[in-house]
Amino acid sequence: MNWANDLRTNKCQKFINILTIKPTNKKRVCRLNCIFVSDLHGKKKRYNRLFQIILNETLDAVFLGGDLLPNQFTLDSNMDEFIEDKIFSNIRKIKEKADKEIRFFVILGNDDPRVFEKNFLDADDEGLIDYIHNKTVNFADMFVTGYSYVPPTPFQLKDWEKYDVSQYVDVGVVSPENGIRTIEVSEDKIRYATIAEDLKKLSKNVQVEKTIFLFHSPPYNSYLDRAELDGKIVDHAPVDVHIGSIAIQRFIKKKQPLLTLHGHVHESARITGHWKERFGKTYSFNASHDGSELALVRFKTIDLENATRDLIAIS
């Protein structure tokens, strides 16, 4: 009789244990330490300081948000040498010394001649970097997507410029159909392609809510795209002080990605006092800076609210 009671008790206890067991297939959320920089514009001292910092920290990823190369007219060597000596060779040294894999996610920006994109594509093929323009890659339990294009600017180089949501340009801006390009592009693509259409295609089969988007352009009408254009008049019309992308703004608000990273507008943080903004569930950071310091954004993928931005003096 006691044996039967014990058996019933054991069966009940096992049943209770089954009910209270924690599921083993629960998705693990990775806590990844990341650094984000943008708009280094080929400044050698900024690169030197950046790679010193990376060597001394425990990181999972570094995001490079475009406008990485120097102006060719101020370059004291050829561009291929600069890319290899100041960027790729330092990344190789870091990867050789690191105790764990560090990913380098890279896009170019509107000041970077596209003719040198091949260098970055080759480095991606080598496995040295993740060159992610117009591409999505895995990153732990998340994804990373890159996109370099910006809306039309007043500048002549048009390799990384497209119409935003329609064939319209703001006052004081040079159309993508004019200016210069370092690679050939069909007239139809130049005339009819838009950032809005690109983003539709780019996000079509992506789990956007689990994706970090590395953009060069910031979203329009935000803290992150405020340019120093107050009072500027062109052909008797005022110039818009917000120069970001309407398509990117709409994309963020509608699709709600995990995180978006931006550059392009150097002075925005100084003017607005803000380098980050939240749109619903989405955090957006801008790492560009118009001072002499290296602007460096640090963030953890499961603690985006407490991301920091440091202005680091360089000598």
Residue frames as qw, qx, qy, qz and C-alpha x, y, z in Angstrom:
[[0.000, 0.885, 0.466, 0.000, 0.00, 0.00, 0.00],
 [0.288, -0.812, 0.120, 0.493, 2.79, 2.41, 0.85],
 [0.442, -0.132, 0.610, 0.644, 4.58, 1.37, -2.33],
 [0.252, 0.624, 0.652, 0.349, 1.48, 2.23, -4.41],
 [0.115, -0.946, -0.227, 0.199, 1.17, 5.63, -2.74],
 [0.406, -0.591, 0.356, 0.600, 4.83, 6.34, -3.41],
 [0.424, 0.190, 0.680, 0.567, 4.37, 5.37, -7.06],
 [0.120, 0.833, 0.513, 0.167, 1.39, 7.69, -7.45],
 [0.277, -0.886, -0.002, 0.372, 3.35, 10.47, -5.73],
 [0.464, -0.336, 0.509, 0.643, 6.36, 9.98, -8.02],
 [0.343, 0.468, 0.665, 0.471, 4.14, 10.02, -11.11],
 [0.025, -0.935, -0.352, 0.029, 2.51, 13.23, -9.96],
 [0.381, -0.749, 0.196, 0.506, 5.87, 14.81, -9.25],
 [0.464, -0.025, 0.612, 0.640, 7.16, 13.86, -12.71],
 [0.211, 0.714, 0.594, 0.305, 4.04, 15.37, -14.27],
 [0.194, -0.944, -0.131, 0.233, 4.60, 18.59, -12.31],
 [0.482, -0.487, 0.401, 0.608, 8.24, 18.64, -13.42],
 [0.418, 0.329, 0.642, 0.553, 7.19, 18.32, -17.06],
 [0.058, 0.888, 0.438, 0.131, 4.81, 21.24, -16.68],
 [0.284, -0.928, 0.047, 0.235, 7.44, 23.45, -15.07],
 [0.714, -0.085, 0.353, 0.598, 10.38, 22.58, -17.37],
 [0.108, 0.763, -0.123, -0.626, 11.72, 25.60, -19.22],
 [0.820, 0.555, 0.137, -0.029, 11.65, 25.24, -23.00],
 [0.663, -0.366, 0.372, 0.538, 15.05, 24.43, -24.44],
 [0.503, 0.426, 0.485, 0.574, 14.34, 25.93, -27.86],
 [0.064, -0.936, -0.226, 0.263, 14.04, 29.50, -26.59],
 [0.584, 0.675, -0.007, 0.451, 15.94, 31.90, -28.86],
 [0.620, -0.434, -0.152, 0.636, 19.10, 33.21, -27.29],
 [0.174, 0.975, 0.087, 0.111, 19.52, 36.97, -27.39],
 [0.760, 0.103, -0.122, 0.630, 23.15, 37.86, -27.98],
 [0.247, -0.934, -0.038, 0.255, 24.80, 40.68, -26.10],
 [0.745, 0.318, 0.160, 0.564, 27.23, 42.08, -28.65],
 [0.288, -0.753, -0.003, 0.592, 29.61, 44.99, -28.11],
 [0.579, 0.573, 0.388, 0.432, 29.87, 47.27, -31.13],
 [0.219, -0.541, 0.063, 0.810, 31.56, 50.45, -32.31],
 [0.470, 0.714, 0.480, 0.199, 30.18, 52.71, -35.03],
 [0.228, -0.553, 0.155, 0.786, 32.09, 55.43, -36.89],
 [0.531, 0.676, 0.475, 0.186, 31.33, 57.37, -40.05],
 [0.269, 0.943, 0.051, 0.189, 32.67, 60.14, -42.28],
 [0.702, -0.506, 0.163, 0.474, 36.35, 59.67, -41.50],
 [0.433, 0.899, -0.012, -0.064, 37.15, 61.22, -44.91],
 [0.807, 0.406, -0.207, 0.374, 40.58, 59.67, -45.12],
 [0.190, -0.862, 0.328, -0.337, 41.93, 61.44, -42.04],
 [0.671, 0.258, -0.660, 0.217, 44.93, 59.30, -41.14],
 [0.004, -0.287, 0.656, -0.698, 45.07, 60.36, -37.49],
 [0.711, -0.111, 0.168, -0.674, 41.42, 59.42, -37.04],
 [0.890, 0.152, -0.402, -0.154, 42.08, 55.98, -38.51],
 [0.430, 0.341, -0.700, 0.457, 45.15, 55.51, -36.31],
 [0.291, -0.241, 0.539, -0.753, 43.20, 56.42, -33.17],
 [0.828, -0.009, -0.066, -0.557, 40.26, 54.24, -34.17],
 [0.839, 0.178, -0.514, 0.011, 42.39, 51.14, -34.65],
 [0.169, 0.334, -0.692, 0.617, 44.24, 51.77, -31.37],
 [0.550, -0.171, 0.352, -0.738, 40.89, 51.78, -29.59],
 [0.891, 0.093, -0.254, -0.366, 39.71, 48.62, -31.33],
 [0.605, 0.309, -0.684, 0.265, 42.90, 46.81, -30.30],
 [0.056, 0.223, -0.670, 0.706, 42.36, 47.72, -26.65],
 [0.592, -0.034, 0.302, -0.746, 38.67, 46.78, -26.38],
 [0.274, 0.080, 0.958, 0.029, 36.72, 43.54, -26.50],
 [0.459, 0.373, -0.064, -0.803, 34.43, 43.97, -29.47],
 [0.635, 0.253, 0.730, -0.006, 32.18, 41.86, -31.63],
 [0.496, 0.612, 0.485, 0.380, 31.73, 44.30, -34.50],
 [0.165, -0.464, 0.063, 0.868, 32.84, 47.60, -36.00],
 [0.434, 0.723, 0.534, 0.061, 30.51, 49.51, -38.33],
 [0.278, -0.286, 0.258, 0.880, 32.04, 51.89, -40.90],
 [0.343, 0.667, 0.593, -0.293, 29.29, 54.12, -42.28],
 [0.538, 0.683, 0.358, 0.342, 30.72, 55.61, -45.46],
 [0.162, 0.948, -0.157, 0.224, 32.74, 58.63, -46.60],
 [0.869, -0.410, 0.125, 0.249, 35.85, 56.68, -45.69],
 [0.750, 0.223, 0.194, 0.592, 38.26, 57.89, -48.37],
 [0.249, -0.566, 0.001, 0.786, 40.30, 61.09, -48.72],
 [0.464, 0.833, 0.052, -0.297, 39.80, 63.70, -51.39],
 [0.876, 0.225, 0.193, 0.380, 41.99, 62.59, -54.28],
 [0.335, 0.830, -0.065, 0.441, 43.33, 66.11, -54.72],
 [0.324, -0.804, 0.388, -0.314, 44.76, 66.09, -51.17],
 [0.979, -0.166, 0.112, 0.034, 46.02, 62.50, -51.25],
 [0.072, -0.818, 0.552, 0.149, 49.80, 62.17, -50.86],
 [0.270, -0.201, 0.918, 0.209, 49.80, 58.62, -52.30],
 [0.386, -0.071, -0.637, -0.664, 47.53, 56.71, -54.64],
 [0.672, -0.280, 0.103, -0.678, 44.12, 55.62, -53.40],
 [0.897, 0.004, -0.436, -0.072, 44.84, 51.90, -53.63],
 [0.486, 0.228, -0.599, 0.594, 47.80, 52.35, -51.29],
 [0.282, -0.331, 0.332, -0.837, 45.74, 54.39, -48.85],
 [0.832, -0.189, -0.139, -0.502, 42.96, 51.78, -48.69],
 [0.860, 0.053, -0.481, 0.163, 45.45, 48.97, -48.13],
 [0.425, 0.257, -0.518, 0.697, 47.81, 50.75, -45.71],
 [0.185, -0.244, 0.352, -0.885, 45.34, 52.71, -43.56],
 [0.754, -0.116, 0.066, -0.643, 42.30, 50.40, -43.59],
 [0.932, 0.074, -0.303, -0.184, 42.86, 46.80, -44.66],
 [0.558, 0.327, -0.638, 0.417, 46.32, 46.22, -43.16],
 [0.206, -0.329, 0.531, -0.753, 45.10, 47.49, -39.78],
 [0.836, -0.103, 0.031, -0.538, 42.04, 45.25, -39.91],
 [0.836, 0.211, -0.503, 0.064, 44.31, 42.27, -40.65],
 [0.253, 0.358, -0.657, 0.613, 46.50, 43.07, -37.64],
 [0.506, -0.253, 0.356, -0.744, 43.47, 43.37, -35.37],
 [0.915, 0.016, -0.157, -0.372, 42.02, 40.06, -36.56],
 [0.691, 0.299, -0.606, 0.258, 45.36, 38.31, -36.04],
 [0.122, 0.284, -0.632, 0.710, 45.63, 39.58, -32.45],
 [0.597, -0.279, 0.071, -0.749, 42.00, 39.27, -31.41],
 [0.262, -0.141, 0.912, -0.284, 40.95, 36.44, -29.10],
 [0.472, 0.456, 0.735, -0.170, 37.63, 36.15, -30.96],
 [0.350, 0.417, 0.560, 0.624, 36.24, 37.09, -34.34],
 [0.055, 0.587, 0.203, -0.782, 35.59, 40.79, -34.92],
 [0.456, 0.586, 0.601, 0.295, 33.29, 41.63, -37.83],
 [0.104, -0.387, 0.104, 0.910, 33.87, 44.81, -39.85],
 [0.376, 0.663, 0.646, 0.044, 30.67, 45.94, -41.61],
 [0.242, -0.367, 0.236, 0.867, 31.44, 48.51, -44.31],
 [0.457, 0.750, 0.465, 0.110, 29.65, 50.75, -46.79],
 [0.385, 0.087, 0.152, 0.906, 30.87, 53.70, -48.85],
 [0.055, 0.733, 0.432, -0.522, 29.39, 57.21, -48.92],
 [0.474, 0.837, 0.273, 0.008, 28.66, 59.97, -51.40],
 [0.003, -0.914, 0.372, 0.163, 32.21, 61.38, -51.19],
 [0.566, -0.336, 0.724, 0.207, 33.78, 57.98, -52.00],
 [0.447, 0.464, -0.498, -0.580, 34.40, 57.45, -55.74],
 [0.911, 0.010, 0.266, -0.316, 32.69, 54.20, -56.70],
 [0.680, 0.564, -0.468, -0.002, 35.59, 53.18, -58.93],
 [0.097, 0.468, -0.787, 0.389, 37.31, 52.07, -55.69],
 [0.811, -0.198, 0.197, -0.514, 34.39, 49.88, -54.62],
 [0.862, 0.267, -0.429, -0.026, 36.25, 46.95, -56.19],
 [0.225, 0.453, -0.703, 0.500, 38.88, 47.14, -53.43],
 [0.469, -0.217, 0.537, -0.666, 36.18, 46.59, -50.83],
 [0.904, 0.140, -0.086, -0.394, 34.46, 43.85, -52.82],
 [0.666, 0.390, -0.611, 0.177, 37.80, 42.03, -53.05],
 [0.034, -0.356, 0.702, -0.616, 38.32, 42.40, -49.30],
 [0.746, -0.070, 0.262, -0.608, 34.83, 40.97, -48.77],
 [0.884, 0.272, -0.347, -0.158, 35.70, 37.99, -51.00],
 [0.406, 0.428, -0.695, 0.411, 38.83, 37.50, -48.92],
 [0.643, -0.511, -0.567, 0.056, 36.73, 37.38, -45.74],
 [0.377, 0.078, -0.331, 0.861, 38.49, 40.42, -44.31],
 [0.225, 0.119, 0.254, -0.933, 35.40, 42.65, -44.13],
 [0.288, 0.541, 0.789, -0.023, 31.67, 42.45, -44.74],
 [0.041, 0.125, -0.254, -0.958, 31.06, 44.89, -47.58],
 [0.176, 0.412, 0.864, -0.232, 27.29, 45.16, -47.32],
 [0.279, 0.317, -0.112, -0.900, 26.02, 47.82, -49.71],
 [0.686, 0.168, -0.293, -0.644, 22.66, 46.54, -51.03],
 [0.619, 0.091, -0.780, 0.014, 23.18, 43.25, -49.18],
 [0.680, -0.559, 0.177, -0.440, 22.04, 41.51, -45.99],
 [0.514, 0.302, -0.772, 0.221, 24.31, 39.24, -43.91],
 [0.750, -0.506, -0.427, -0.009, 23.89, 37.21, -40.75],
 [0.128, 0.553, -0.489, 0.662, 25.20, 38.62, -37.48],
 [0.124, -0.064, 0.837, -0.529, 24.79, 36.23, -34.53],
 [0.189, 0.465, 0.852, -0.146, 21.00, 35.98, -33.98],
 [0.237, 0.778, 0.183, -0.552, 20.39, 39.11, -36.08],
 [0.662, 0.482, 0.369, 0.439, 21.11, 40.52, -39.53],
 [0.182, -0.636, 0.086, 0.745, 22.93, 43.54, -40.94],
 [0.539, 0.648, 0.465, 0.271, 21.94, 45.36, -44.14],
 [0.336, -0.440, 0.111, 0.826, 23.85, 48.17, -45.83],
 [0.396, 0.759, 0.464, 0.229, 22.88, 50.98, -48.18],
 [0.500, -0.191, 0.051, 0.843, 25.11, 53.79, -49.43],
 [0.175, 0.520, 0.438, 0.712, 22.92, 56.05, -51.57],
 [0.079, -0.469, -0.395, 0.786, 21.89, 59.54, -50.45],
 [0.360, 0.823, 0.432, -0.081, 19.37, 61.96, -51.98],
 [0.546, 0.619, 0.101, 0.556, 20.75, 64.49, -54.50],
 [0.489, -0.639, -0.125, 0.580, 23.27, 67.00, -53.10],
 [0.231, 0.943, -0.077, -0.228, 24.85, 70.24, -54.37],
 [0.407, -0.575, 0.623, 0.341, 28.08, 68.32, -55.05],
 [0.484, 0.547, -0.477, -0.489, 29.33, 67.10, -58.43],
 [0.095, 0.223, -0.970, -0.037, 30.23, 63.48, -57.66],
 [0.702, -0.030, -0.015, -0.711, 27.07, 61.42, -58.27],
 [0.372, 0.194, -0.906, -0.048, 28.26, 57.81, -57.84],
 [0.206, -0.256, -0.879, 0.345, 26.24, 57.35, -54.65],
 [0.269, 0.247, 0.250, -0.897, 23.31, 59.69, -55.26],
 [0.007, 0.352, 0.865, 0.357, 19.78, 58.80, -56.37],
 [0.391, -0.407, -0.192, -0.803, 16.42, 60.46, -56.53],
 [0.204, -0.177, 0.747, -0.607, 14.74, 59.94, -53.18],
 [0.442, 0.319, 0.768, -0.336, 11.01, 59.20, -53.62],
 [0.562, 0.736, 0.375, -0.040, 10.45, 60.82, -57.03],
 [0.610, 0.320, 0.191, 0.699, 12.29, 62.63, -59.84],
 [0.142, -0.954, -0.146, -0.222, 12.52, 65.81, -57.80],
 [0.623, 0.060, -0.313, 0.714, 15.46, 67.82, -56.53],
 [0.294, -0.805, -0.350, 0.379, 15.50, 70.48, -53.84],
 [0.192, 0.975, -0.053, 0.103, 16.53, 74.09, -54.37],
 [0.136, -0.847, 0.515, -0.011, 20.30, 74.41, -54.74],
 [0.739, -0.214, 0.638, 0.039, 20.84, 70.75, -55.56],
 [0.243, 0.472, -0.675, -0.512, 22.51, 69.18, -58.62],
 [0.896, 0.113, 0.016, -0.430, 20.40, 66.48, -60.26],
 [0.722, -0.262, 0.625, 0.140, 21.74, 62.90, -60.38],
 [0.743, 0.559, 0.335, 0.151, 21.41, 63.22, -64.15],
 [0.302, 0.894, -0.231, 0.236, 24.16, 65.84, -64.12],
 [0.529, -0.714, 0.458, -0.024, 27.49, 65.94, -62.32],
 [0.390, 0.552, -0.730, -0.097, 30.20, 63.30, -62.75],
 [0.940, -0.222, 0.171, -0.194, 30.51, 59.55, -62.19],
 [0.137, -0.637, 0.745, 0.143, 33.55, 57.30, -61.93],
 [0.324, 0.047, 0.933, 0.147, 31.70, 54.24, -63.28],
 [0.270, -0.057, -0.534, -0.799, 29.22, 53.91, -66.11],
 [0.287, 0.319, 0.779, -0.458, 25.52, 53.69, -65.25],
 [0.169, 0.440, 0.728, 0.497, 22.68, 53.42, -67.74],
 [0.118, -0.219, -0.056, -0.967, 20.64, 56.56, -68.36],
 [0.597, -0.429, -0.509, -0.447, 17.44, 54.73, -67.39],
 [0.655, -0.360, -0.548, 0.374, 18.83, 53.78, -63.99],
 [0.269, -0.039, -0.210, 0.939, 20.00, 57.31, -63.34],
 [0.247, -0.230, -0.236, -0.911, 16.71, 58.85, -64.44],
 [0.668, -0.333, -0.386, -0.542, 14.17, 56.46, -62.94],
 [0.646, -0.159, -0.678, 0.312, 15.75, 54.66, -59.96],
 [0.320, -0.737, 0.100, -0.587, 14.85, 55.89, -56.47],
 [0.009, 0.322, -0.799, 0.507, 15.95, 55.18, -52.92],
 [0.664, -0.044, 0.347, -0.661, 12.34, 54.31, -52.08],
 [0.889, 0.258, -0.252, -0.282, 12.23, 51.51, -54.66],
 [0.449, 0.437, -0.730, 0.273, 15.62, 50.20, -53.54],
 [0.247, -0.278, 0.691, -0.620, 14.46, 49.93, -49.93],
 [0.837, 0.065, 0.098, -0.535, 11.37, 47.98, -50.95],
 [0.831, 0.337, -0.442, -0.032, 13.54, 45.41, -52.73],
 [0.271, 0.477, -0.701, 0.456, 16.20, 45.37, -50.03],
 [0.339, -0.205, 0.648, -0.651, 13.75, 44.64, -47.22],
 [0.716, 0.034, -0.370, -0.591, 11.47, 42.27, -49.12],
 [0.879, -0.094, -0.467, -0.034, 12.79, 39.00, -47.65],
 [0.326, 0.321, -0.577, 0.676, 14.45, 40.39, -44.53],
 [0.486, -0.636, -0.578, 0.160, 13.32, 40.10, -40.91],
 [0.169, 0.716, -0.033, 0.677, 13.48, 43.87, -40.52],
 [0.569, -0.761, 0.018, -0.312, 12.72, 43.85, -36.78],
 [0.866, -0.395, 0.167, 0.255, 15.90, 41.80, -36.22],
 [0.706, 0.420, 0.149, 0.551, 18.08, 43.82, -38.58],
 [0.297, -0.697, 0.038, 0.651, 20.63, 46.60, -38.12],
 [0.572, 0.731, 0.274, 0.252, 20.55, 48.91, -41.15],
 [0.478, -0.448, 0.153, 0.740, 23.79, 50.72, -41.95],
 [0.395, 0.838, 0.337, 0.168, 22.81, 53.76, -44.03],
 [0.449, 0.084, -0.029, 0.889, 24.95, 56.68, -45.11],
 [0.171, -0.455, -0.192, -0.852, 22.02, 59.09, -45.31],
 [0.083, 0.155, 0.730, -0.660, 20.03, 59.95, -42.18],
 [0.096, 0.622, 0.772, 0.095, 16.22, 60.10, -42.18],
 [0.079, 0.500, 0.224, 0.833, 14.64, 63.36, -43.30],
 [0.373, -0.645, -0.067, -0.663, 13.33, 65.96, -40.83],
 [0.838, -0.413, -0.325, 0.147, 15.08, 64.51, -37.80],
 [0.439, -0.850, 0.224, 0.189, 17.76, 65.51, -35.31],
 [0.747, -0.230, 0.485, 0.393, 20.19, 63.54, -37.46],
 [0.556, 0.429, 0.467, 0.537, 19.88, 65.38, -40.79],
 [0.043, -0.962, -0.204, 0.175, 19.96, 69.05, -39.70],
 [0.666, 0.279, 0.109, 0.683, 22.38, 70.97, -41.91],
 [0.256, -0.578, -0.143, 0.762, 23.84, 74.43, -41.34],
 [0.231, 0.341, 0.574, 0.708, 21.79, 76.09, -44.08],
 [0.061, -0.742, -0.535, 0.399, 19.80, 78.61, -42.06],
 [0.095, 0.824, 0.041, -0.557, 18.86, 81.64, -44.13],
 [0.292, -0.232, 0.680, 0.632, 20.43, 80.31, -47.32],
 [0.564, 0.629, 0.255, -0.471, 18.57, 81.45, -50.47],
 [0.335, -0.124, 0.725, 0.589, 19.01, 80.08, -54.01],
 [0.036, -0.292, -0.641, -0.709, 17.13, 81.68, -56.91],
 [0.345, -0.328, 0.059, -0.877, 14.99, 83.62, -54.41],
 [0.829, -0.305, -0.346, -0.316, 13.87, 80.39, -52.70],
 [0.448, -0.658, 0.536, -0.281, 14.89, 79.23, -49.19],
 [0.509, 0.303, -0.806, -0.010, 17.00, 76.08, -48.92],
 [0.846, -0.418, -0.227, -0.240, 15.68, 73.25, -46.75],
 [0.162, -0.707, 0.622, -0.295, 17.82, 72.82, -43.62],
 [0.765, -0.157, 0.604, -0.158, 16.95, 69.11, -43.47],
 [0.399, 0.597, -0.569, -0.400, 18.85, 67.13, -46.10],
 [0.386, -0.170, 0.902, -0.089, 18.17, 63.50, -45.19],
 [0.180, -0.037, -0.842, -0.508, 16.13, 60.91, -47.05],
 [0.631, -0.062, 0.110, -0.765, 12.33, 60.93, -47.01],
 [0.809, 0.097, -0.526, -0.245, 12.38, 57.31, -48.19],
 [0.453, 0.127, -0.759, 0.449, 14.59, 56.26, -45.27],
 [0.260, -0.129, 0.439, -0.850, 12.41, 58.20, -42.83],
 [0.765, 0.000, -0.118, -0.633, 9.26, 56.45, -44.11],
 [0.722, 0.161, -0.673, 0.010, 11.00, 53.08, -44.11],
 [0.194, 0.159, -0.737, 0.628, 12.05, 53.41, -40.46],
 [0.424, -0.054, 0.343, -0.836, 8.64, 54.55, -39.28],
 [0.813, 0.095, -0.213, -0.534, 6.76, 51.86, -41.19],
 [0.808, 0.186, -0.559, 0.019, 9.09, 48.84, -40.93],
 [0.592, -0.727, 0.237, -0.253, 10.56, 49.49, -37.44],
 [0.755, 0.327, -0.505, 0.260, 14.02, 47.91, -37.81],
 [0.749, -0.452, -0.331, 0.354, 16.00, 47.04, -34.69],
 [0.376, -0.694, 0.087, 0.608, 18.57, 49.81, -35.22],
 [0.606, 0.720, 0.162, 0.295, 19.62, 52.23, -37.96],
 [0.559, -0.501, 0.119, 0.649, 23.07, 53.80, -38.24],
 [0.413, 0.858, 0.253, 0.172, 23.75, 57.01, -40.19],
 [0.520, -0.301, 0.077, 0.796, 26.34, 59.62, -41.13],
 [0.353, 0.585, 0.484, 0.547, 26.57, 62.23, -43.93],
 [0.087, -0.876, -0.145, -0.452, 25.45, 65.37, -42.05],
 [0.573, 0.143, -0.503, 0.631, 28.47, 66.30, -39.95],
 [0.005, 0.277, -0.290, 0.916, 27.05, 69.28, -38.11],
 [0.544, -0.462, -0.503, -0.487, 23.70, 67.83, -37.08],
 [0.658, -0.426, -0.539, 0.308, 24.69, 66.80, -33.54],
 [0.324, -0.077, -0.207, 0.920, 26.30, 70.19, -32.88],
 [0.213, -0.262, -0.239, -0.910, 23.24, 72.11, -34.10],
 [0.652, -0.404, -0.428, -0.478, 20.50, 69.97, -32.52],
 [0.328, -0.524, 0.619, -0.484, 22.35, 68.69, -29.46],
 [0.861, -0.028, 0.421, -0.283, 21.25, 65.16, -30.39],
 [0.140, 0.467, -0.803, -0.342, 23.14, 62.33, -32.08],
 [0.029, -0.143, -0.988, -0.060, 20.45, 59.69, -31.53],
 [0.510, 0.006, 0.005, -0.860, 16.70, 59.54, -31.97],
 [0.255, 0.112, 0.952, -0.126, 13.95, 56.99, -31.46],
 [0.479, 0.079, -0.352, -0.800, 11.17, 56.34, -33.95],
 [0.884, -0.171, -0.201, -0.385, 8.67, 54.01, -32.28],
 [0.923, -0.341, 0.150, 0.092, 10.70, 50.90, -31.43],
 [0.792, 0.412, -0.002, 0.450, 13.63, 51.86, -33.64],
 [0.422, -0.767, 0.109, 0.472, 16.79, 53.52, -32.36],
 [0.648, 0.675, 0.085, 0.342, 18.76, 55.64, -34.84],
 [0.555, -0.648, 0.108, 0.510, 22.33, 56.90, -34.31],
 [0.529, 0.825, -0.058, 0.192, 24.46, 59.39, -36.27],
 [0.791, -0.395, 0.058, 0.463, 28.25, 59.11, -35.90],
 [0.513, 0.561, 0.106, 0.642, 29.36, 61.95, -38.19],
 [0.440, -0.750, -0.184, 0.459, 31.06, 64.97, -36.63],
 [0.433, 0.836, 0.070, 0.328, 32.31, 68.35, -37.87],
 [0.355, -0.885, 0.301, 0.010, 35.10, 68.84, -35.33],
 [0.313, 0.660, -0.683, 0.014, 38.69, 67.64, -35.26],
 [0.474, -0.321, 0.760, -0.306, 37.95, 64.77, -32.89],
 [0.271, -0.008, -0.919, -0.288, 37.08, 61.16, -33.69],
 [0.634, -0.144, 0.187, -0.736, 33.36, 60.67, -33.00],
 [0.279, 0.122, -0.952, -0.024, 32.81, 57.14, -31.77],
 [0.713, -0.247, 0.017, -0.656, 29.46, 55.54, -30.93],
 [0.086, 0.170, -0.965, 0.181, 29.50, 52.50, -28.64],
 [0.708, -0.126, 0.035, -0.694, 26.45, 50.29, -28.27],
 [0.228, -0.089, 0.962, -0.121, 25.38, 46.88, -27.03],
 [0.274, -0.129, -0.708, -0.638, 22.79, 45.13, -29.18],
 [0.401, -0.526, -0.749, -0.042, 20.51, 44.35, -26.21],
 [0.318, -0.681, -0.361, 0.552, 20.93, 47.74, -24.55],
 [0.390, 0.497, 0.331, 0.701, 20.55, 50.31, -27.31],
 [0.232, -0.916, -0.284, -0.163, 18.99, 52.86, -24.99],
 [0.541, -0.785, 0.138, 0.268, 22.30, 53.29, -23.19],
 [0.741, 0.404, 0.128, 0.521, 24.49, 53.74, -26.27],
 [0.334, -0.793, 0.010, 0.509, 27.16, 56.44, -25.88],
 [0.600, 0.710, 0.072, 0.362, 28.96, 58.83, -28.21],
 [0.574, -0.636, 0.070, 0.511, 32.45, 60.03, -27.35],
 [0.444, 0.877, -0.120, 0.136, 34.49, 62.76, -29.02],
 [0.851, -0.346, 0.115, 0.377, 38.05, 61.53, -28.78],
 [0.046, 0.918, -0.291, -0.266, 40.94, 63.95, -29.24],
 [0.917, 0.228, 0.121, 0.305, 43.56, 62.92, -31.76],
 [0.306, -0.811, 0.268, 0.420, 47.15, 64.10, -31.91]]
